[in-house]
Amino acid sequence: MSGFRFNFQVNEADEEMSDTEVSMNMTHGDGATPDVPEDPAAQLTPNITTVLFPVTVNDFAPAPGISLWRRNAVDFESTFTASTKSAVLTHNTQSDLLPGVYEGGFKSWEASTDLTIYLQGLLTDGQLTIGPSTRVLELGCGSALPGIFLLTRGAGLVDFQDYNADVIHQVTLANIALNVARRPDTQAPTEPIQLPLSVLEGLPSRFFTGDWASLSSLLVDSQGATQEYDLLLLSETIYSLANYQKQIQLIWTHLSRGNPNACALVAAKNHYFGVGGNMMDFEQALTAFRPAADGPADGGPVFNVSTVWNSSDSSVPRSILKVSLRR
């Protein structure tokens, strides 16, 4: 049995993008969504013999019990590859995403902080247990703070996925390396540091890029079977209605069948103004989803969906959904 336990009750109750910055701007010249071919999913293997450019470091300590380091965003611009230069330039002029080109991974979004704090609360309350056999997947990871948090708490497998390879190289891997290499209870350095990726050797993680639609075929275990996870983490991924079915199919395919406590946690703003995505529509899409095979015998919904957290101090509401398999 997995070393993962998740028996919590439903609650009714930054340095990240602020509540006043929730309109995700999509810049395409004439404002229309371009016909951009989606990058196929691929597995990225870090070159652990390399050293990242000198990086500046921020402390990420949004709540008691959470102390992570993350790479300062001012480092990124000089290290982008030519393939994403145009996306970054647009990003720097107030566009948060370019569908099929850049999906917002260079920013730290506040739902990622919400989810990290929520996970810490579950651990503190004994409602979540992480162990060497716990398997985690973070989709649309970007800065990957929730996944890194569980990695530092002893999860046996934490896989990370982001659309952009540059995000994995320059943000995700840097943040993981910083937290693997740091000594406990040390303060973030005030001067830039060289960051050898050799600290990632033997890390229980894999890294994936590209579109969600073709990701599933890469998520396999050591025997070549479909990789199942005890916990799927999604932060700020529901801004685009066009991606709902891709995310839901991944949740259905990769949630563990053998762990009755397996679930996905989806953290997001309730509405993404200017883009169309919202929590209500995503929840309805989860309820309406029917797989091609292996669904419940009664033909009903395949998921149990509940809201487990709501923001209480924000002008722009945010929430976290728990999604588990209906058994």
NORWOFEN-V588636 format. One record per helix or strand. SS is the DSSP state (H for helix, E for strand). FROM is the first residue (numbers start at 0). TO is the last residue. If there is no record, write none. Layout:
BEGIN
{{SS | FROM | TO} {SS | FROM | TO}}
END
This chain:
BEGIN
{{E | 4 | 5} {H | 18 | 20} {E | 25 | 25} {E | 41 | 43} {E | 50 | 54} {E | 56 | 59} {E | 67 | 70} {H | 72 | 78} {H | 81 | 91} {E | 96 | 97} {E | 101 | 101} {H | 109 | 123} {E | 127 | 128} {E | 134 | 138} {H | 144 | 151} {E | 156 | 161} {H | 164 | 180} {E | 192 | 195} {H | 196 | 199} {E | 206 | 208} {H | 211 | 213} {H | 215 | 217} {E | 219 | 219} {E | 225 | 225} {E | 228 | 228} {E | 230 | 234} {H | 240 | 253} {E | 254 | 254} {E | 262 | 268} {E | 270 | 270} {E | 277 | 277} {H | 278 | 287} {E | 302 | 309} {E | 317 | 324}}
END
